[in-house]
Amino acid sequence: MRKLDRRKYLEYKYEVRAMLDDERILEEHRSNILGQVWAKGERMGVNESQSFIEQKVAELILPEDIADKISELVKKFTTKR
């Protein structure tokens, strides 16, 4: 199963926080997206994490361009466990 690599969490958090620092994303959604993407990817698998990102785009919470960047980062930090 493909999951997020725990050793990369601090790097992930730093990079995603910078991506979410965008006026198009409401402050109230930022920490939820930051935490949920990682939690789903680490515990359930990367597919669930990607689905969550797509859901937030569909709900118009996350802009498509930022969602794509976060998805690429999730792929980059994926490992097989």
DAFENFEN-V959215 format. One record per backbone hydrogen bond with DSSP energy under -0.5 kcal/mol. NH is the residue of the N-H (numbers start at 0). CO is the residue of the C=O. If there is no record, write none. Layout:
# DAFENFEN-V959215
{{NH CO} {NH CO}}
This chain:
# DAFENFEN-V959215
{{2 0} {2 78} {3 40} {4 76} {5 3} {7 4} {8 5} {11 7} {12 8} {13 9} {14 10} {15 11} {16 12} {17 13} {18 14} {19 15} {20 16} {20 17} {21 19} {24 21} {25 23} {28 25} {29 25} {29 26} {30 26} {32 28} {33 29} {34 30} {35 31} {36 32} {37 33} {38 34} {39 35} {40 36} {41 37} {42 38} {43 38} {43 39} {44 39} {45 1} {48 44} {49 45} {50 46} {51 47} {52 48} {53 49} {54 50} {55 51} {56 52} {57 53} {58 54} {59 56} {60 55} {61 55} {66 62} {67 63} {68 64} {69 65} {70 66} {71 67} {72 68} {73 69} {74 70} {75 71} {76 72} {77 74} {78 2} {80 0}}
